[in-house]
Amino acid sequence: YEWCEDVLNGSFYSDPASLGPDPLSLTGSDRRVIRGGFSNGFASFCRSAARRGYGPSGRVSFIGFRPVMPLP
């Protein structure tokens, strides 16, 4: 899995704000979105569109992150 900036919000995609060019959920839960999957997980979770939530204080070996930088 990969940590995302989004806060887990089950009703976010029914909100008109989700239709913007860069949708980002900032409220609705104390959990953060994790996307993708891991080698011992179900195949249905091994895709970038798979979303689950995990507490920000949790520490497990199957969640990572991807550093990014805007293009100049």
mmCIF file of the N, C-alpha and C atoms, coordinates in Angstrom:
data_MODEL
# 
_entry.id   MODEL 
# 
loop_
_atom_site.group_PDB 
_atom_site.id 
_atom_site.type_symbol 
_atom_site.label_atom_id 
_atom_site.label_alt_id 
_atom_site.label_comp_id 
_atom_site.label_asym_id 
_atom_site.label_entity_id 
_atom_site.label_seq_id 
_atom_site.pdbx_PDB_ins_code 
_atom_site.Cartn_x 
_atom_site.Cartn_y 
_atom_site.Cartn_z 
_atom_site.occupancy 
_atom_site.B_iso_or_equiv 
_atom_site.pdbx_formal_charge 
_atom_site.auth_seq_id 
_atom_site.auth_comp_id 
_atom_site.auth_asym_id 
_atom_site.auth_atom_id 
_atom_site.pdbx_PDB_model_num 
ATOM 1   N N  . TYR A 1 1  ? 0.835   -1.188  0.000   1.00 0.00 ? 1  TYR A N  1 
ATOM 2   C CA . TYR A 1 1  ? 0.000   0.000   0.000   1.00 0.00 ? 1  TYR A CA 1 
ATOM 3   C C  . TYR A 1 1  ? 0.874   1.244   0.000   1.00 0.00 ? 1  TYR A C  1 
ATOM 4   N N  . GLU A 1 2  ? 0.278   2.343   -0.399  1.00 0.00 ? 2  GLU A N  1 
ATOM 5   C CA . GLU A 1 2  ? 0.981   3.629   -0.431  1.00 0.00 ? 2  GLU A CA 1 
ATOM 6   C C  . GLU A 1 2  ? 0.141   4.671   0.309   1.00 0.00 ? 2  GLU A C  1 
ATOM 7   N N  . TRP A 1 3  ? 0.784   5.383   1.251   1.00 0.00 ? 3  TRP A N  1 
ATOM 8   C CA . TRP A 1 3  ? 0.092   6.469   1.960   1.00 0.00 ? 3  TRP A CA 1 
ATOM 9   C C  . TRP A 1 3  ? -0.301  7.555   0.981   1.00 0.00 ? 3  TRP A C  1 
ATOM 10  N N  . CYS A 1 4  ? -1.450  8.158   1.186   1.00 0.00 ? 4  CYS A N  1 
ATOM 11  C CA . CYS A 1 4  ? -1.904  9.290   0.383   1.00 0.00 ? 4  CYS A CA 1 
ATOM 12  C C  . CYS A 1 4  ? -2.216  10.466  1.305   1.00 0.00 ? 4  CYS A C  1 
ATOM 13  N N  . GLU A 1 5  ? -2.283  11.644  0.733   1.00 0.00 ? 5  GLU A N  1 
ATOM 14  C CA . GLU A 1 5  ? -2.578  12.837  1.518   1.00 0.00 ? 5  GLU A CA 1 
ATOM 15  C C  . GLU A 1 5  ? -4.042  12.889  1.950   1.00 0.00 ? 5  GLU A C  1 
ATOM 16  N N  . ASP A 1 6  ? -4.919  12.220  1.215   1.00 0.00 ? 6  ASP A N  1 
ATOM 17  C CA . ASP A 1 6  ? -6.361  12.255  1.483   1.00 0.00 ? 6  ASP A CA 1 
ATOM 18  C C  . ASP A 1 6  ? -6.718  11.699  2.849   1.00 0.00 ? 6  ASP A C  1 
ATOM 19  N N  . VAL A 1 7  ? -7.723  12.313  3.459   1.00 0.00 ? 7  VAL A N  1 
ATOM 20  C CA . VAL A 1 7  ? -8.359  11.777  4.658   1.00 0.00 ? 7  VAL A CA 1 
ATOM 21  C C  . VAL A 1 7  ? -9.466  10.838  4.181   1.00 0.00 ? 7  VAL A C  1 
ATOM 22  N N  . LEU A 1 8  ? -9.604  9.681   4.809   1.00 0.00 ? 8  LEU A N  1 
ATOM 23  C CA . LEU A 1 8  ? -10.637 8.726   4.408   1.00 0.00 ? 8  LEU A CA 1 
ATOM 24  C C  . LEU A 1 8  ? -12.011 9.312   4.687   1.00 0.00 ? 8  LEU A C  1 
ATOM 25  N N  . ASN A 1 9  ? -12.831 9.417   3.658   1.00 0.00 ? 9  ASN A N  1 
ATOM 26  C CA . ASN A 1 9  ? -14.176 9.971   3.758   1.00 0.00 ? 9  ASN A CA 1 
ATOM 27  C C  . ASN A 1 9  ? -15.060 9.165   2.807   1.00 0.00 ? 9  ASN A C  1 
ATOM 28  N N  . GLY A 1 10 ? -15.881 8.287   3.355   1.00 0.00 ? 10 GLY A N  1 
ATOM 29  C CA . GLY A 1 10 ? -16.706 7.393   2.548   1.00 0.00 ? 10 GLY A CA 1 
ATOM 30  C C  . GLY A 1 10 ? -17.684 8.088   1.620   1.00 0.00 ? 10 GLY A C  1 
ATOM 31  N N  . SER A 1 11 ? -18.083 9.322   1.930   1.00 0.00 ? 11 SER A N  1 
ATOM 32  C CA . SER A 1 11 ? -19.050 10.028  1.085   1.00 0.00 ? 11 SER A CA 1 
ATOM 33  C C  . SER A 1 11 ? -18.392 11.091  0.202   1.00 0.00 ? 11 SER A C  1 
ATOM 34  N N  . PHE A 1 12 ? -17.074 11.135  0.146   1.00 0.00 ? 12 PHE A N  1 
ATOM 35  C CA . PHE A 1 12 ? -16.385 12.186  -0.609  1.00 0.00 ? 12 PHE A CA 1 
ATOM 36  C C  . PHE A 1 12 ? -16.773 12.202  -2.083  1.00 0.00 ? 12 PHE A C  1 
ATOM 37  N N  . TYR A 1 13 ? -16.881 11.037  -2.709  1.00 0.00 ? 13 TYR A N  1 
ATOM 38  C CA . TYR A 1 13 ? -17.137 11.018  -4.147  1.00 0.00 ? 13 TYR A CA 1 
ATOM 39  C C  . TYR A 1 13 ? -18.567 11.401  -4.521  1.00 0.00 ? 13 TYR A C  1 
ATOM 40  N N  . SER A 1 14 ? -19.448 11.568  -3.553  1.00 0.00 ? 14 SER A N  1 
ATOM 41  C CA . SER A 1 14 ? -20.785 12.086  -3.838  1.00 0.00 ? 14 SER A CA 1 
ATOM 42  C C  . SER A 1 14 ? -20.823 13.614  -3.682  1.00 0.00 ? 14 SER A C  1 
ATOM 43  N N  . ASP A 1 15 ? -19.718 14.215  -3.260  1.00 0.00 ? 15 ASP A N  1 
ATOM 44  C CA . ASP A 1 15 ? -19.587 15.660  -3.080  1.00 0.00 ? 15 ASP A CA 1 
ATOM 45  C C  . ASP A 1 15 ? -19.123 16.302  -4.391  1.00 0.00 ? 15 ASP A C  1 
ATOM 46  N N  . PRO A 1 16 ? -19.728 17.418  -4.829  1.00 0.00 ? 16 PRO A N  1 
ATOM 47  C CA . PRO A 1 16 ? -19.292 18.078  -6.063  1.00 0.00 ? 16 PRO A CA 1 
ATOM 48  C C  . PRO A 1 16 ? -17.811 18.467  -6.058  1.00 0.00 ? 16 PRO A C  1 
ATOM 49  N N  . ALA A 1 17 ? -17.202 18.658  -4.886  1.00 0.00 ? 17 ALA A N  1 
ATOM 50  C CA . ALA A 1 17 ? -15.779 19.011  -4.819  1.00 0.00 ? 17 ALA A CA 1 
ATOM 51  C C  . ALA A 1 17 ? -14.892 17.891  -5.361  1.00 0.00 ? 17 ALA A C  1 
ATOM 52  N N  . SER A 1 18 ? -15.403 16.671  -5.371  1.00 0.00 ? 18 SER A N  1 
ATOM 53  C CA . SER A 1 18 ? -14.609 15.545  -5.867  1.00 0.00 ? 18 SER A CA 1 
ATOM 54  C C  . SER A 1 18 ? -14.453 15.562  -7.381  1.00 0.00 ? 18 SER A C  1 
ATOM 55  N N  . LEU A 1 19 ? -15.213 16.402  -8.053  1.00 0.00 ? 19 LEU A N  1 
ATOM 56  C CA . LEU A 1 19 ? -15.164 16.463  -9.516  1.00 0.00 ? 19 LEU A CA 1 
ATOM 57  C C  . LEU A 1 19 ? -14.120 17.447  -10.028 1.00 0.00 ? 19 LEU A C  1 
ATOM 58  N N  . GLY A 1 20 ? -13.421 18.129  -9.145  1.00 0.00 ? 20 GLY A N  1 
ATOM 59  C CA . GLY A 1 20 ? -12.423 19.114  -9.547  1.00 0.00 ? 20 GLY A CA 1 
ATOM 60  C C  . GLY A 1 20 ? -11.204 18.479  -10.182 1.00 0.00 ? 20 GLY A C  1 
ATOM 61  N N  . PRO A 1 21 ? -10.299 19.305  -10.695 1.00 0.00 ? 21 PRO A N  1 
ATOM 62  C CA . PRO A 1 21 ? -9.116  18.784  -11.379 1.00 0.00 ? 21 PRO A CA 1 
ATOM 63  C C  . PRO A 1 21 ? -8.143  18.071  -10.427 1.00 0.00 ? 21 PRO A C  1 
ATOM 64  N N  . ASP A 1 22 ? -8.165  18.413  -9.149  1.00 0.00 ? 22 ASP A N  1 
ATOM 65  C CA . ASP A 1 22 ? -7.274  17.778  -8.182  1.00 0.00 ? 22 ASP A CA 1 
ATOM 66  C C  . ASP A 1 22 ? -8.046  17.517  -6.891  1.00 0.00 ? 22 ASP A C  1 
ATOM 67  N N  . PRO A 1 23 ? -8.957  16.518  -6.890  1.00 0.00 ? 23 PRO A N  1 
ATOM 68  C CA . PRO A 1 23 ? -9.791  16.282  -5.713  1.00 0.00 ? 23 PRO A CA 1 
ATOM 69  C C  . PRO A 1 23 ? -8.964  15.813  -4.528  1.00 0.00 ? 23 PRO A C  1 
ATOM 70  N N  . LEU A 1 24 ? -9.236  16.398  -3.367  1.00 0.00 ? 24 LEU A N  1 
ATOM 71  C CA . LEU A 1 24 ? -8.524  16.038  -2.145  1.00 0.00 ? 24 LEU A CA 1 
ATOM 72  C C  . LEU A 1 24 ? -9.490  16.113  -0.976  1.00 0.00 ? 24 LEU A C  1 
ATOM 73  N N  . SER A 1 25 ? -9.637  15.019  -0.269  1.00 0.00 ? 25 SER A N  1 
ATOM 74  C CA . SER A 1 25 ? -10.515 14.980  0.899   1.00 0.00 ? 25 SER A CA 1 
ATOM 75  C C  . SER A 1 25 ? -9.707  15.359  2.132   1.00 0.00 ? 25 SER A C  1 
ATOM 76  N N  . LEU A 1 26 ? -10.146 16.391  2.858   1.00 0.00 ? 26 LEU A N  1 
ATOM 77  C CA . LEU A 1 26 ? -9.420  16.869  4.027   1.00 0.00 ? 26 LEU A CA 1 
ATOM 78  C C  . LEU A 1 26 ? -10.168 16.637  5.339   1.00 0.00 ? 26 LEU A C  1 
ATOM 79  N N  . THR A 1 27 ? -11.436 16.207  5.263   1.00 0.00 ? 27 THR A N  1 
ATOM 80  C CA . THR A 1 27 ? -12.236 16.001  6.475   1.00 0.00 ? 27 THR A CA 1 
ATOM 81  C C  . THR A 1 27 ? -13.022 14.699  6.357   1.00 0.00 ? 27 THR A C  1 
ATOM 82  N N  . GLY A 1 28 ? -13.580 14.257  7.474   1.00 0.00 ? 28 GLY A N  1 
ATOM 83  C CA . GLY A 1 28 ? -14.482 13.116  7.454   1.00 0.00 ? 28 GLY A CA 1 
ATOM 84  C C  . GLY A 1 28 ? -14.018 11.932  8.274   1.00 0.00 ? 28 GLY A C  1 
ATOM 85  N N  . SER A 1 29 ? -12.769 11.917  8.734   1.00 0.00 ? 29 SER A N  1 
ATOM 86  C CA . SER A 1 29 ? -12.270 10.773  9.480   1.00 0.00 ? 29 SER A CA 1 
ATOM 87  C C  . SER A 1 29 ? -10.930 11.116  10.122  1.00 0.00 ? 29 SER A C  1 
ATOM 88  N N  . ASP A 1 30 ? -10.486 10.259  11.020  1.00 0.00 ? 30 ASP A N  1 
ATOM 89  C CA . ASP A 1 30 ? -9.136  10.417  11.571  1.00 0.00 ? 30 ASP A CA 1 
ATOM 90  C C  . ASP A 1 30 ? -8.167  9.467   10.877  1.00 0.00 ? 30 ASP A C  1 
ATOM 91  N N  . ARG A 1 31 ? -8.636  8.778   9.844   1.00 0.00 ? 31 ARG A N  1 
ATOM 92  C CA . ARG A 1 31 ? -7.810  7.825   9.101   1.00 0.00 ? 31 ARG A CA 1 
ATOM 93  C C  . ARG A 1 31 ? -7.369  8.418   7.771   1.00 0.00 ? 31 ARG A C  1 
ATOM 94  N N  . ARG A 1 32 ? -6.200  8.016   7.315   1.00 0.00 ? 32 ARG A N  1 
ATOM 95  C CA . ARG A 1 32 ? -5.674  8.443   6.016   1.00 0.00 ? 32 ARG A CA 1 
ATOM 96  C C  . ARG A 1 32 ? -5.916  7.351   4.985   1.00 0.00 ? 32 ARG A C  1 
ATOM 97  N N  . VAL A 1 33 ? -5.973  7.772   3.722   1.00 0.00 ? 33 VAL A N  1 
ATOM 98  C CA . VAL A 1 33 ? -6.175  6.831   2.626   1.00 0.00 ? 33 VAL A CA 1 
ATOM 99  C C  . VAL A 1 33 ? -4.862  6.115   2.324   1.00 0.00 ? 33 VAL A C  1 
ATOM 100 N N  . ILE A 1 34 ? -4.963  4.814   2.116   1.00 0.00 ? 34 ILE A N  1 
ATOM 101 C CA . ILE A 1 34 ? -3.860  4.051   1.544   1.00 0.00 ? 34 ILE A CA 1 
ATOM 102 C C  . ILE A 1 34 ? -4.393  3.446   0.259   1.00 0.00 ? 34 ILE A C  1 
ATOM 103 N N  . ARG A 1 35 ? -3.557  3.392   -0.760  1.00 0.00 ? 35 ARG A N  1 
ATOM 104 C CA . ARG A 1 35 ? -3.971  2.878   -2.071  1.00 0.00 ? 35 ARG A CA 1 
ATOM 105 C C  . ARG A 1 35 ? -3.072  1.735   -2.491  1.00 0.00 ? 35 ARG A C  1 
ATOM 106 N N  . GLY A 1 36 ? -3.615  0.911   -3.374  1.00 0.00 ? 36 GLY A N  1 
ATOM 107 C CA . GLY A 1 36 ? -2.839  -0.174  -3.947  1.00 0.00 ? 36 GLY A CA 1 
ATOM 108 C C  . GLY A 1 36 ? -2.992  -1.447  -3.153  1.00 0.00 ? 36 GLY A C  1 
ATOM 109 N N  . GLY A 1 37 ? -1.932  -2.200  -3.007  1.00 0.00 ? 37 GLY A N  1 
ATOM 110 C CA . GLY A 1 37 ? -2.000  -3.460  -2.296  1.00 0.00 ? 37 GLY A CA 1 
ATOM 111 C C  . GLY A 1 37 ? -0.611  -3.913  -1.893  1.00 0.00 ? 37 GLY A C  1 
ATOM 112 N N  . PHE A 1 38 ? -0.495  -5.174  -1.503  1.00 0.00 ? 38 PHE A N  1 
ATOM 113 C CA . PHE A 1 38 ? 0.801   -5.730  -1.139  1.00 0.00 ? 38 PHE A CA 1 
ATOM 114 C C  . PHE A 1 38 ? 0.847   -7.193  -1.552  1.00 0.00 ? 38 PHE A C  1 
ATOM 115 N N  . SER A 1 39 ? 1.999   -7.786  -1.531  1.00 0.00 ? 39 SER A N  1 
ATOM 116 C CA . SER A 1 39 ? 2.198   -9.104  -2.120  1.00 0.00 ? 39 SER A CA 1 
ATOM 117 C C  . SER A 1 39 ? 1.355   -10.207 -1.488  1.00 0.00 ? 39 SER A C  1 
ATOM 118 N N  . ASN A 1 40 ? 0.995   -10.087 -0.228  1.00 0.00 ? 40 ASN A N  1 
ATOM 119 C CA . ASN A 1 40 ? 0.177   -11.115 0.420   1.00 0.00 ? 40 ASN A CA 1 
ATOM 120 C C  . ASN A 1 40 ? -1.302  -10.746 0.469   1.00 0.00 ? 40 ASN A C  1 
ATOM 121 N N  . GLY A 1 41 ? -1.704  -9.685  -0.223  1.00 0.00 ? 41 GLY A N  1 
ATOM 122 C CA . GLY A 1 41 ? -3.081  -9.219  -0.181  1.00 0.00 ? 41 GLY A CA 1 
ATOM 123 C C  . GLY A 1 41 ? -3.941  -9.816  -1.281  1.00 0.00 ? 41 GLY A C  1 
ATOM 124 N N  . PHE A 1 42 ? -5.221  -9.526  -1.219  1.00 0.00 ? 42 PHE A N  1 
ATOM 125 C CA . PHE A 1 42 ? -6.151  -9.971  -2.254  1.00 0.00 ? 42 PHE A CA 1 
ATOM 126 C C  . PHE A 1 42 ? -5.863  -9.259  -3.570  1.00 0.00 ? 42 PHE A C  1 
ATOM 127 N N  . ALA A 1 43 ? -6.056  -9.956  -4.672  1.00 0.00 ? 43 ALA A N  1 
ATOM 128 C CA . ALA A 1 43 ? -5.798  -9.380  -5.996  1.00 0.00 ? 43 ALA A CA 1 
ATOM 129 C C  . ALA A 1 43 ? -6.651  -8.140  -6.251  1.00 0.00 ? 43 ALA A C  1 
ATOM 130 N N  . SER A 1 44 ? -7.870  -8.099  -5.715  1.00 0.00 ? 44 SER A N  1 
ATOM 131 C CA . SER A 1 44 ? -8.758  -6.951  -5.943  1.00 0.00 ? 44 SER A CA 1 
ATOM 132 C C  . SER A 1 44 ? -8.209  -5.667  -5.336  1.00 0.00 ? 44 SER A C  1 
ATOM 133 N N  . PHE A 1 45 ? -7.300  -5.752  -4.369  1.00 0.00 ? 45 PHE A N  1 
ATOM 134 C CA . PHE A 1 45 ? -6.703  -4.562  -3.765  1.00 0.00 ? 45 PHE A CA 1 
ATOM 135 C C  . PHE A 1 45 ? -5.399  -4.154  -4.443  1.00 0.00 ? 45 PHE A C  1 
ATOM 136 N N  . CYS A 1 46 ? -4.892  -4.950  -5.362  1.00 0.00 ? 46 CYS A N  1 
ATOM 137 C CA . CYS A 1 46 ? -3.609  -4.653  -6.015  1.00 0.00 ? 46 CYS A CA 1 
ATOM 138 C C  . CYS A 1 46 ? -3.815  -3.809  -7.268  1.00 0.00 ? 46 CYS A C  1 
ATOM 139 N N  . ARG A 1 47 ? -4.410  -2.663  -7.091  1.00 0.00 ? 47 ARG A N  1 
ATOM 140 C CA . ARG A 1 47 ? -4.603  -1.703  -8.181  1.00 0.00 ? 47 ARG A CA 1 
ATOM 141 C C  . ARG A 1 47 ? -4.641  -0.317  -7.566  1.00 0.00 ? 47 ARG A C  1 
ATOM 142 N N  . SER A 1 48 ? -4.259  0.681   -8.338  1.00 0.00 ? 48 SER A N  1 
ATOM 143 C CA . SER A 1 48 ? -4.134  2.032   -7.788  1.00 0.00 ? 48 SER A CA 1 
ATOM 144 C C  . SER A 1 48 ? -5.461  2.624   -7.339  1.00 0.00 ? 48 SER A C  1 
ATOM 145 N N  . ALA A 1 49 ? -6.570  2.154   -7.886  1.00 0.00 ? 49 ALA A N  1 
ATOM 146 C CA . ALA A 1 49 ? -7.880  2.694   -7.515  1.00 0.00 ? 49 ALA A CA 1 
ATOM 147 C C  . ALA A 1 49 ? -8.407  2.098   -6.208  1.00 0.00 ? 49 ALA A C  1 
ATOM 148 N N  . ALA A 1 50 ? -7.784  1.044   -5.700  1.00 0.00 ? 50 ALA A N  1 
ATOM 149 C CA . ALA A 1 50 ? -8.230  0.445   -4.442  1.00 0.00 ? 50 ALA A CA 1 
ATOM 150 C C  . ALA A 1 50 ? -7.887  1.395   -3.299  1.00 0.00 ? 50 ALA A C  1 
ATOM 151 N N  . ARG A 1 51 ? -8.886  1.736   -2.493  1.00 0.00 ? 51 ARG A N  1 
ATOM 152 C CA . ARG A 1 51 ? -8.705  2.670   -1.376  1.00 0.00 ? 51 ARG A CA 1 
ATOM 153 C C  . ARG A 1 51 ? -9.111  2.001   -0.081  1.00 0.00 ? 51 ARG A C  1 
ATOM 154 N N  . ARG A 1 52 ? -8.296  2.168   0.930   1.00 0.00 ? 52 ARG A N  1 
ATOM 155 C CA . ARG A 1 52 ? -8.610  1.709   2.270   1.00 0.00 ? 52 ARG A CA 1 
ATOM 156 C C  . ARG A 1 52 ? -8.139  2.782   3.233   1.00 0.00 ? 52 ARG A C  1 
ATOM 157 N N  . GLY A 1 53 ? -8.493  2.678   4.480   1.00 0.00 ? 53 GLY A N  1 
ATOM 158 C CA . GLY A 1 53 ? -8.065  3.649   5.473   1.00 0.00 ? 53 GLY A CA 1 
ATOM 159 C C  . GLY A 1 53 ? -7.175  3.021   6.529   1.00 0.00 ? 53 GLY A C  1 
ATOM 160 N N  . TYR A 1 54 ? -6.283  3.820   7.063   1.00 0.00 ? 54 TYR A N  1 
ATOM 161 C CA . TYR A 1 54 ? -5.398  3.355   8.124   1.00 0.00 ? 54 TYR A CA 1 
ATOM 162 C C  . TYR A 1 54 ? -5.065  4.543   9.005   1.00 0.00 ? 54 TYR A C  1 
ATOM 163 N N  . GLY A 1 55 ? -4.966  4.305   10.281  1.00 0.00 ? 55 GLY A N  1 
ATOM 164 C CA . GLY A 1 55 ? -4.644  5.376   11.221  1.00 0.00 ? 55 GLY A CA 1 
ATOM 165 C C  . GLY A 1 55 ? -3.248  5.934   10.998  1.00 0.00 ? 55 GLY A C  1 
ATOM 166 N N  . PRO A 1 56 ? -3.070  7.247   11.098  1.00 0.00 ? 56 PRO A N  1 
ATOM 167 C CA . PRO A 1 56 ? -1.765  7.855   10.822  1.00 0.00 ? 56 PRO A CA 1 
ATOM 168 C C  . PRO A 1 56 ? -0.677  7.472   11.815  1.00 0.00 ? 56 PRO A C  1 
ATOM 169 N N  . SER A 1 57 ? -1.053  6.963   12.971  1.00 0.00 ? 57 SER A N  1 
ATOM 170 C CA . SER A 1 57 ? -0.035  6.561   13.944  1.00 0.00 ? 57 SER A CA 1 
ATOM 171 C C  . SER A 1 57 ? 0.352   5.091   13.788  1.00 0.00 ? 57 SER A C  1 
ATOM 172 N N  . GLY A 1 58 ? -0.322  4.380   12.896  1.00 0.00 ? 58 GLY A N  1 
ATOM 173 C CA . GLY A 1 58 ? -0.025  2.969   12.685  1.00 0.00 ? 58 GLY A CA 1 
ATOM 174 C C  . GLY A 1 58 ? 1.317   2.764   11.993  1.00 0.00 ? 58 GLY A C  1 
ATOM 175 N N  . ARG A 1 59 ? 2.030   1.737   12.382  1.00 0.00 ? 59 ARG A N  1 
ATOM 176 C CA . ARG A 1 59 ? 3.322   1.422   11.780  1.00 0.00 ? 59 ARG A CA 1 
ATOM 177 C C  . ARG A 1 59 ? 3.303   -0.044  11.375  1.00 0.00 ? 59 ARG A C  1 
ATOM 178 N N  . VAL A 1 60 ? 3.293   -0.296  10.088  1.00 0.00 ? 60 VAL A N  1 
ATOM 179 C CA . VAL A 1 60 ? 3.297   -1.652  9.564   1.00 0.00 ? 60 VAL A CA 1 
ATOM 180 C C  . VAL A 1 60 ? 4.248   -1.723  8.375   1.00 0.00 ? 60 VAL A C  1 
ATOM 181 N N  . SER A 1 61 ? 4.698   -2.901  8.057   1.00 0.00 ? 61 SER A N  1 
ATOM 182 C CA . SER A 1 61 ? 5.697   -3.057  6.997   1.00 0.00 ? 61 SER A CA 1 
ATOM 183 C C  . SER A 1 61 ? 5.121   -3.003  5.587   1.00 0.00 ? 61 SER A C  1 
ATOM 184 N N  . PHE A 1 62 ? 3.810   -3.066  5.438   1.00 0.00 ? 62 PHE A N  1 
ATOM 185 C CA . PHE A 1 62 ? 3.237   -3.117  4.095   1.00 0.00 ? 62 PHE A CA 1 
ATOM 186 C C  . PHE A 1 62 ? 2.712   -1.771  3.592   1.00 0.00 ? 62 PHE A C  1 
ATOM 187 N N  . ILE A 1 63 ? 2.986   -0.672  4.292   1.00 0.00 ? 63 ILE A N  1 
ATOM 188 C CA . ILE A 1 63 ? 2.577   0.655   3.821   1.00 0.00 ? 63 ILE A CA 1 
ATOM 189 C C  . ILE A 1 63 ? 3.828   1.495   3.608   1.00 0.00 ? 63 ILE A C  1 
ATOM 190 N N  . GLY A 1 64 ? 3.942   2.090   2.434   1.00 0.00 ? 64 GLY A N  1 
ATOM 191 C CA . GLY A 1 64 ? 5.070   2.949   2.108   1.00 0.00 ? 64 GLY A CA 1 
ATOM 192 C C  . GLY A 1 64 ? 4.577   4.296   1.624   1.00 0.00 ? 64 GLY A C  1 
ATOM 193 N N  . PHE A 1 65 ? 5.451   5.061   1.012   1.00 0.00 ? 65 PHE A N  1 
ATOM 194 C CA . PHE A 1 65 ? 5.056   6.345   0.448   1.00 0.00 ? 65 PHE A CA 1 
ATOM 195 C C  . PHE A 1 65 ? 5.910   6.600   -0.781  1.00 0.00 ? 65 PHE A C  1 
ATOM 196 N N  . ARG A 1 66 ? 5.469   7.527   -1.600  1.00 0.00 ? 66 ARG A N  1 
ATOM 197 C CA . ARG A 1 66 ? 6.188   7.877   -2.813  1.00 0.00 ? 66 ARG A CA 1 
ATOM 198 C C  . ARG A 1 66 ? 6.493   9.370   -2.789  1.00 0.00 ? 66 ARG A C  1 
ATOM 199 N N  . PRO A 1 67 ? 7.764   9.752   -2.651  1.00 0.00 ? 67 PRO A N  1 
ATOM 200 C CA . PRO A 1 67 ? 8.088   11.173  -2.679  1.00 0.00 ? 67 PRO A CA 1 
ATOM 201 C C  . PRO A 1 67 ? 7.942   11.697  -4.115  1.00 0.00 ? 67 PRO A C  1 
ATOM 202 N N  . VAL A 1 68 ? 7.364   12.861  -4.234  1.00 0.00 ? 68 VAL A N  1 
ATOM 203 C CA . VAL A 1 68 ? 7.178   13.475  -5.543  1.00 0.00 ? 68 VAL A CA 1 
ATOM 204 C C  . VAL A 1 68 ? 7.634   14.924  -5.496  1.00 0.00 ? 68 VAL A C  1 
ATOM 205 N N  . MET A 1 69 ? 7.930   15.454  -6.659  1.00 0.00 ? 69 MET A N  1 
ATOM 206 C CA . MET A 1 69 ? 8.342   16.840  -6.781  1.00 0.00 ? 69 MET A CA 1 
ATOM 207 C C  . MET A 1 69 ? 7.741   17.395  -8.066  1.00 0.00 ? 69 MET A C  1 
ATOM 208 N N  . PRO A 1 70 ? 7.176   18.589  -8.033  1.00 0.00 ? 70 PRO A N  1 
ATOM 209 C CA . PRO A 1 70 ? 6.615   19.161  -9.262  1.00 0.00 ? 70 PRO A CA 1 
ATOM 210 C C  . PRO A 1 70 ? 7.709   19.379  -10.312 1.00 0.00 ? 70 PRO A C  1 
ATOM 211 N N  . LEU A 1 71 ? 7.321   19.266  -11.557 1.00 0.00 ? 71 LEU A N  1 
ATOM 212 C CA . LEU A 1 71 ? 8.263   19.554  -12.640 1.00 0.00 ? 71 LEU A CA 1 
ATOM 213 C C  . LEU A 1 71 ? 8.573   21.039  -12.687 1.00 0.00 ? 71 LEU A C  1 
ATOM 214 N N  . PRO A 1 72 ? 9.794   21.395  -13.035 1.00 0.00 ? 72 PRO A N  1 
ATOM 215 C CA . PRO A 1 72 ? 10.137  22.833  -13.112 1.00 0.00 ? 72 PRO A CA 1 
ATOM 216 C C  . PRO A 1 72 ? 9.409   23.551  -14.231 1.00 0.00 ? 72 PRO A C  1 
# 
